[in-house]
Amino acid sequence: MMRLFFLFSISVLFTCKTFAQDTVPTKDTVREVLAFAEVMPHFPGGEGEFQKYLQANIHYPDTARKYGREGTVYIYFVVKHDGSISDVRSMKGVSGAPELAEEAIHVIRAMPDWEPGKMNGRAVNVGMTIPIRFSLN
């Protein structure tokens, strides 16, 4: 019985050590995309500057304006370990108005590089989803 407990304890110890090693970013895991980081990526200048960037660069598509299409588009993108933006795509668009998602994707792809996210002091890739609201006022 004591031997069985000892073997069980050793297997738990190795399992915990393996999981702990998987959470530390290394050169080999820098390509992995995380859902969150200790320090999340951010737009240069912060949230206020990001809002200004969106307001200055998003242009309401003519067809959406003509037909009164409004709504929120959810855009996913990855802030890479070097701050560049990649893998931009619409996660949820506005029914009947694909041009809203297309405009949001275009603007996100054109963004300047962000400050990358960090885990244990190392820059990592982080996936982000943001809502972009299109409203006719």
C-alpha positions in Angstrom: 0.0 0.0 0.0 2.8 2.4 0.9 4.5 1.7 -2.5 1.3 2.5 -4.4 1.0 5.8 -2.5 4.6 6.6 -3.3 4.2 5.9 -7.0 1.0 8.0 -7.1 2.8 10.9 -5.4 5.6 10.8 -7.9 3.2 10.8 -10.8 1.3 13.8 -9.4 4.6 15.6 -8.9 5.7 15.0 -12.5 2.3 16.0 -13.8 2.3 19.3 -11.9 5.8 20.1 -13.0 4.9 19.4 -16.7 1.8 21.8 -16.5 3.9 24.5 -14.8 6.5 24.3 -17.5 3.9 24.7 -20.2 2.8 28.1 -18.9 6.2 29.7 -19.2 6.7 31.3 -22.6 9.9 30.2 -24.4 11.4 30.8 -27.8 9.6 27.6 -29.0 6.2 28.7 -27.7 6.3 32.4 -28.8 4.0 31.5 -31.7 1.2 30.3 -29.4 -1.8 32.6 -29.2 -2.9 33.3 -25.6 -6.4 34.4 -24.6 -5.0 36.6 -21.9 -1.6 37.7 -20.5 -0.3 39.1 -17.3 0.1 42.4 -19.1 -2.5 42.7 -21.9 -1.6 44.3 -25.2 -2.6 47.9 -25.6 -2.9 50.5 -28.4 -0.2 53.2 -28.3 -1.4 56.0 -26.1 -4.1 53.8 -24.4 -7.9 53.3 -24.8 -8.6 57.0 -25.4 -6.2 57.1 -28.4 -7.7 53.8 -29.7 -11.2 55.3 -29.7 -9.9 58.4 -31.5 -8.2 56.2 -34.1 -11.5 54.3 -34.7 -13.6 57.5 -35.0 -11.1 59.1 -37.4 -10.7 56.0 -39.6 -14.0 54.2 -39.8 -16.2 55.4 -42.6 -19.8 54.3 -42.7 -20.3 52.3 -45.9 -22.8 54.0 -48.3 -25.0 50.9 -48.8 -25.4 50.4 -45.0 -26.2 54.1 -44.6 -28.7 54.0 -47.5 -30.6 51.0 -46.0 -30.3 52.2 -42.4 -28.2 49.2 -41.2 -26.8 49.6 -37.7 -25.3 47.2 -35.2 -22.2 45.9 -33.5 -19.5 44.0 -35.3 -17.1 41.8 -33.2 -13.6 41.7 -34.6 -11.0 39.2 -33.6 -7.3 39.8 -34.1 -3.9 38.8 -32.7 -1.4 41.2 -31.3 1.8 39.4 -32.0 4.9 39.4 -29.7 6.4 42.2 -31.8 3.2 44.3 -31.6 2.1 43.7 -35.1 -1.6 42.9 -35.9 -2.5 39.6 -37.7 -5.3 37.1 -38.2 -8.0 39.8 -38.4 -11.5 38.4 -38.9 -15.1 39.1 -38.0 -16.5 36.9 -35.3 -20.0 38.3 -35.5 -21.4 40.8 -38.0 -24.6 42.6 -38.6 -27.2 40.6 -40.5 -27.8 42.0 -44.0 -24.8 44.3 -43.8 -21.5 42.5 -44.5 -20.0 45.8 -45.5 -19.9 46.9 -41.9 -17.7 43.9 -40.9 -15.6 44.6 -44.0 -15.0 48.2 -43.0 -14.1 47.2 -39.4 -11.6 44.6 -40.7 -10.1 47.1 -43.0 -9.5 49.6 -40.2 -8.2 47.1 -37.7 -5.7 45.7 -40.3 -4.5 49.3 -40.9 -3.8 50.0 -37.2 -0.3 50.9 -36.0 1.5 48.3 -34.0 0.4 47.8 -30.4 2.4 47.4 -27.3 2.5 43.5 -27.0 1.2 41.5 -24.2 3.6 40.0 -21.7 3.9 36.8 -19.6 6.7 36.4 -17.1 8.4 39.5 -18.6 8.4 38.1 -22.2 6.4 39.4 -25.1 3.7 36.9 -26.3 1.0 36.7 -28.9 -2.5 37.5 -27.6 -5.9 37.1 -29.3 -8.3 40.0 -28.8 -12.0 40.5 -29.6 -13.4 44.0 -29.8 -16.9 45.3 -30.5 -17.2 48.1 -33.1 -20.6 49.8 -33.0 -22.0 51.3 -36.2 -24.8 53.8 -35.5 -26.6 56.3 -37.7 -27.2 59.4 -35.6 
